[in-house]
Amino acid sequence: MHIEAVYALPDAQQQVTLALLEGATIADALSLLSNTPTSAEWQIDTRAVGVFGQLKSLDFVLTHGDRLECYRPLTVDPKTARRLRAQSQQAGVNKS
């Protein structure tokens, strides 16, 4: 069976087609990805992988045509980012 593995960078998306045996899991796909030159440097958070936008565990069994999405680790905590945006917007309003 074949699946697509994707990884989004801030300015581009990388995609790799993987050939796996029937019954292969996400863990199997990630193991294969680590040995693929195109994806060997992807910084994958193994607690945050999904199929078609749905978070899945490493023991999830893939099927032909699945889109395995490999999410990058967060660089900023979402709550902190939201607070900083609000402060920035408030500062812009107070200058007027």
mmCIF file of the C-alpha atoms, coordinates in Angstrom:
data_MODEL
# 
_entry.id   MODEL 
# 
loop_
_atom_site.group_PDB 
_atom_site.id 
_atom_site.type_symbol 
_atom_site.label_atom_id 
_atom_site.label_alt_id 
_atom_site.label_comp_id 
_atom_site.label_asym_id 
_atom_site.label_entity_id 
_atom_site.label_seq_id 
_atom_site.pdbx_PDB_ins_code 
_atom_site.Cartn_x 
_atom_site.Cartn_y 
_atom_site.Cartn_z 
_atom_site.occupancy 
_atom_site.B_iso_or_equiv 
_atom_site.pdbx_formal_charge 
_atom_site.auth_seq_id 
_atom_site.auth_comp_id 
_atom_site.auth_asym_id 
_atom_site.auth_atom_id 
_atom_site.pdbx_PDB_model_num 
ATOM 1  C CA . MET A 1 1  ? 0.000  0.000  0.000  1.00 0.00 ? 1  MET A CA 1 
ATOM 2  C CA . HIS A 1 2  ? 1.062  3.609  -0.488 1.00 0.00 ? 2  HIS A CA 1 
ATOM 3  C CA . ILE A 1 3  ? 0.563  6.605  1.787  1.00 0.00 ? 3  ILE A CA 1 
ATOM 4  C CA . GLU A 1 4  ? 1.635  10.235 1.601  1.00 0.00 ? 4  GLU A CA 1 
ATOM 5  C CA . ALA A 1 5  ? 3.637  11.702 4.480  1.00 0.00 ? 5  ALA A CA 1 
ATOM 6  C CA . VAL A 1 6  ? 3.651  15.493 4.706  1.00 0.00 ? 6  VAL A CA 1 
ATOM 7  C CA . TYR A 1 7  ? 5.561  18.010 6.789  1.00 0.00 ? 7  TYR A CA 1 
ATOM 8  C CA . ALA A 1 8  ? 4.914  21.740 6.737  1.00 0.00 ? 8  ALA A CA 1 
ATOM 9  C CA . LEU A 1 9  ? 7.667  24.282 7.163  1.00 0.00 ? 9  LEU A CA 1 
ATOM 10 C CA . PRO A 1 10 ? 6.911  28.002 7.594  1.00 0.00 ? 10 PRO A CA 1 
ATOM 11 C CA . ASP A 1 11 ? 7.585  28.668 3.911  1.00 0.00 ? 11 ASP A CA 1 
ATOM 12 C CA . ALA A 1 12 ? 7.084  25.298 2.201  1.00 0.00 ? 12 ALA A CA 1 
ATOM 13 C CA . GLN A 1 13 ? 5.540  21.857 2.455  1.00 0.00 ? 13 GLN A CA 1 
ATOM 14 C CA . GLN A 1 14 ? 7.443  18.643 1.910  1.00 0.00 ? 14 GLN A CA 1 
ATOM 15 C CA . GLN A 1 15 ? 5.763  15.442 0.793  1.00 0.00 ? 15 GLN A CA 1 
ATOM 16 C CA . VAL A 1 16 ? 7.027  11.875 0.528  1.00 0.00 ? 16 VAL A CA 1 
ATOM 17 C CA . THR A 1 17 ? 5.247  8.797  -0.831 1.00 0.00 ? 17 THR A CA 1 
ATOM 18 C CA . LEU A 1 18 ? 5.877  5.695  1.254  1.00 0.00 ? 18 LEU A CA 1 
ATOM 19 C CA . ALA A 1 19 ? 5.332  2.060  0.304  1.00 0.00 ? 19 ALA A CA 1 
ATOM 20 C CA . LEU A 1 20 ? 4.311  0.074  3.370  1.00 0.00 ? 20 LEU A CA 1 
ATOM 21 C CA . LEU A 1 21 ? 3.017  -3.424 4.031  1.00 0.00 ? 21 LEU A CA 1 
ATOM 22 C CA . GLU A 1 22 ? -0.684 -3.877 4.790  1.00 0.00 ? 22 GLU A CA 1 
ATOM 23 C CA . GLY A 1 23 ? -1.261 -3.470 8.516  1.00 0.00 ? 23 GLY A CA 1 
ATOM 24 C CA . ALA A 1 24 ? 1.586  -0.976 8.948  1.00 0.00 ? 24 ALA A CA 1 
ATOM 25 C CA . THR A 1 25 ? 1.233  1.525  11.776 1.00 0.00 ? 25 THR A CA 1 
ATOM 26 C CA . ILE A 1 26 ? 2.206  5.160  12.099 1.00 0.00 ? 26 ILE A CA 1 
ATOM 27 C CA . ALA A 1 27 ? 5.257  3.992  14.077 1.00 0.00 ? 27 ALA A CA 1 
ATOM 28 C CA . ASP A 1 28 ? 6.292  1.853  11.079 1.00 0.00 ? 28 ASP A CA 1 
ATOM 29 C CA . ALA A 1 29 ? 5.867  4.823  8.733  1.00 0.00 ? 29 ALA A CA 1 
ATOM 30 C CA . LEU A 1 30 ? 7.907  7.110  10.993 1.00 0.00 ? 30 LEU A CA 1 
ATOM 31 C CA . SER A 1 31 ? 10.679 4.513  11.146 1.00 0.00 ? 31 SER A CA 1 
ATOM 32 C CA . LEU A 1 32 ? 10.765 4.397  7.351  1.00 0.00 ? 32 LEU A CA 1 
ATOM 33 C CA . LEU A 1 33 ? 10.673 8.200  7.154  1.00 0.00 ? 33 LEU A CA 1 
ATOM 34 C CA . SER A 1 34 ? 13.752 8.506  9.367  1.00 0.00 ? 34 SER A CA 1 
ATOM 35 C CA . ASN A 1 35 ? 15.690 6.508  6.738  1.00 0.00 ? 35 ASN A CA 1 
ATOM 36 C CA . THR A 1 36 ? 14.404 8.524  3.760  1.00 0.00 ? 36 THR A CA 1 
ATOM 37 C CA . PRO A 1 37 ? 16.821 11.290 2.643  1.00 0.00 ? 37 PRO A CA 1 
ATOM 38 C CA . THR A 1 38 ? 14.048 13.808 1.955  1.00 0.00 ? 38 THR A CA 1 
ATOM 39 C CA . SER A 1 39 ? 12.531 13.475 5.428  1.00 0.00 ? 39 SER A CA 1 
ATOM 40 C CA . ALA A 1 40 ? 15.484 12.461 7.598  1.00 0.00 ? 40 ALA A CA 1 
ATOM 41 C CA . GLU A 1 41 ? 15.774 15.988 8.984  1.00 0.00 ? 41 GLU A CA 1 
ATOM 42 C CA . TRP A 1 42 ? 12.091 16.547 9.746  1.00 0.00 ? 42 TRP A CA 1 
ATOM 43 C CA . GLN A 1 43 ? 11.651 17.490 13.398 1.00 0.00 ? 43 GLN A CA 1 
ATOM 44 C CA . ILE A 1 44 ? 8.641  15.338 14.183 1.00 0.00 ? 44 ILE A CA 1 
ATOM 45 C CA . ASP A 1 45 ? 6.886  15.410 17.525 1.00 0.00 ? 45 ASP A CA 1 
ATOM 46 C CA . THR A 1 46 ? 5.829  11.760 17.757 1.00 0.00 ? 46 THR A CA 1 
ATOM 47 C CA . ARG A 1 47 ? 3.045  12.748 20.165 1.00 0.00 ? 47 ARG A CA 1 
ATOM 48 C CA . ALA A 1 48 ? 1.586  14.969 17.446 1.00 0.00 ? 48 ALA A CA 1 
ATOM 49 C CA . VAL A 1 49 ? 1.023  13.050 14.230 1.00 0.00 ? 49 VAL A CA 1 
ATOM 50 C CA . GLY A 1 50 ? -2.243 12.703 12.430 1.00 0.00 ? 50 GLY A CA 1 
ATOM 51 C CA . VAL A 1 51 ? -4.116 11.308 9.473  1.00 0.00 ? 51 VAL A CA 1 
ATOM 52 C CA . PHE A 1 52 ? -6.220 13.747 7.459  1.00 0.00 ? 52 PHE A CA 1 
ATOM 53 C CA . GLY A 1 53 ? -6.161 16.346 10.263 1.00 0.00 ? 53 GLY A CA 1 
ATOM 54 C CA . GLN A 1 54 ? -7.048 13.968 13.109 1.00 0.00 ? 54 GLN A CA 1 
ATOM 55 C CA . LEU A 1 55 ? -4.452 13.261 15.821 1.00 0.00 ? 55 LEU A CA 1 
ATOM 56 C CA . LYS A 1 56 ? -3.591 9.573  15.965 1.00 0.00 ? 56 LYS A CA 1 
ATOM 57 C CA . SER A 1 57 ? -1.452 7.374  18.188 1.00 0.00 ? 57 SER A CA 1 
ATOM 58 C CA . LEU A 1 58 ? 1.657  5.600  16.967 1.00 0.00 ? 58 LEU A CA 1 
ATOM 59 C CA . ASP A 1 59 ? -0.170 2.254  16.935 1.00 0.00 ? 59 ASP A CA 1 
ATOM 60 C CA . PHE A 1 60 ? -2.848 3.521  14.505 1.00 0.00 ? 60 PHE A CA 1 
ATOM 61 C CA . VAL A 1 61 ? -3.049 1.187  11.487 1.00 0.00 ? 61 VAL A CA 1 
ATOM 62 C CA . LEU A 1 62 ? -2.714 3.027  8.188  1.00 0.00 ? 62 LEU A CA 1 
ATOM 63 C CA . THR A 1 63 ? -4.637 2.207  5.030  1.00 0.00 ? 63 THR A CA 1 
ATOM 64 C CA . HIS A 1 64 ? -3.836 2.758  1.360  1.00 0.00 ? 64 HIS A CA 1 
ATOM 65 C CA . GLY A 1 65 ? -4.108 6.424  0.399  1.00 0.00 ? 65 GLY A CA 1 
ATOM 66 C CA . ASP A 1 66 ? -3.831 7.841  3.919  1.00 0.00 ? 66 ASP A CA 1 
ATOM 67 C CA . ARG A 1 67 ? -2.186 11.240 4.384  1.00 0.00 ? 67 ARG A CA 1 
ATOM 68 C CA . LEU A 1 68 ? 0.153  11.055 7.371  1.00 0.00 ? 68 LEU A CA 1 
ATOM 69 C CA . GLU A 1 69 ? 0.705  14.548 8.735  1.00 0.00 ? 69 GLU A CA 1 
ATOM 70 C CA . CYS A 1 70 ? 3.851  15.083 10.775 1.00 0.00 ? 70 CYS A CA 1 
ATOM 71 C CA . TYR A 1 71 ? 3.533  18.128 12.992 1.00 0.00 ? 71 TYR A CA 1 
ATOM 72 C CA . ARG A 1 72 ? 6.496  20.232 14.071 1.00 0.00 ? 72 ARG A CA 1 
ATOM 73 C CA . PRO A 1 73 ? 7.049  20.941 17.764 1.00 0.00 ? 73 PRO A CA 1 
ATOM 74 C CA . LEU A 1 74 ? 5.645  24.299 18.877 1.00 0.00 ? 74 LEU A CA 1 
ATOM 75 C CA . THR A 1 75 ? 8.234  27.069 19.147 1.00 0.00 ? 75 THR A CA 1 
ATOM 76 C CA . VAL A 1 76 ? 6.007  29.282 21.311 1.00 0.00 ? 76 VAL A CA 1 
ATOM 77 C CA . ASP A 1 77 ? 3.302  28.278 23.748 1.00 0.00 ? 77 ASP A CA 1 
ATOM 78 C CA . PRO A 1 78 ? -0.083 29.205 22.176 1.00 0.00 ? 78 PRO A CA 1 
ATOM 79 C CA . LYS A 1 79 ? -1.222 31.047 25.313 1.00 0.00 ? 79 LYS A CA 1 
ATOM 80 C CA . THR A 1 80 ? 1.940  33.138 25.341 1.00 0.00 ? 80 THR A CA 1 
ATOM 81 C CA . ALA A 1 81 ? 1.609  33.933 21.626 1.00 0.00 ? 81 ALA A CA 1 
ATOM 82 C CA . ARG A 1 82 ? -2.017 35.002 22.101 1.00 0.00 ? 82 ARG A CA 1 
ATOM 83 C CA . ARG A 1 83 ? -1.093 37.230 25.076 1.00 0.00 ? 83 ARG A CA 1 
ATOM 84 C CA . LEU A 1 84 ? 1.748  38.870 23.130 1.00 0.00 ? 84 LEU A CA 1 
ATOM 85 C CA . ARG A 1 85 ? -0.554 39.558 20.148 1.00 0.00 ? 85 ARG A CA 1 
ATOM 86 C CA . ALA A 1 86 ? -3.159 41.121 22.441 1.00 0.00 ? 86 ALA A CA 1 
ATOM 87 C CA . GLN A 1 87 ? -0.527 43.321 24.091 1.00 0.00 ? 87 GLN A CA 1 
ATOM 88 C CA . SER A 1 88 ? 0.786  44.412 20.703 1.00 0.00 ? 88 SER A CA 1 
ATOM 89 C CA . GLN A 1 89 ? -2.697 45.280 19.448 1.00 0.00 ? 89 GLN A CA 1 
ATOM 90 C CA . GLN A 1 90 ? -3.485 47.131 22.664 1.00 0.00 ? 90 GLN A CA 1 
ATOM 91 C CA . ALA A 1 91 ? -0.276 49.156 22.391 1.00 0.00 ? 91 ALA A CA 1 
ATOM 92 C CA . GLY A 1 92 ? -1.254 50.161 18.837 1.00 0.00 ? 92 GLY A CA 1 
ATOM 93 C CA . VAL A 1 93 ? -4.684 51.308 19.999 1.00 0.00 ? 93 VAL A CA 1 
ATOM 94 C CA . ASN A 1 94 ? -3.275 53.313 22.921 1.00 0.00 ? 94 ASN A CA 1 
ATOM 95 C CA . LYS A 1 95 ? -0.959 55.311 20.591 1.00 0.00 ? 95 LYS A CA 1 
ATOM 96 C CA . SER A 1 96 ? -3.932 56.821 18.698 1.00 0.00 ? 96 SER A CA 1 
# 
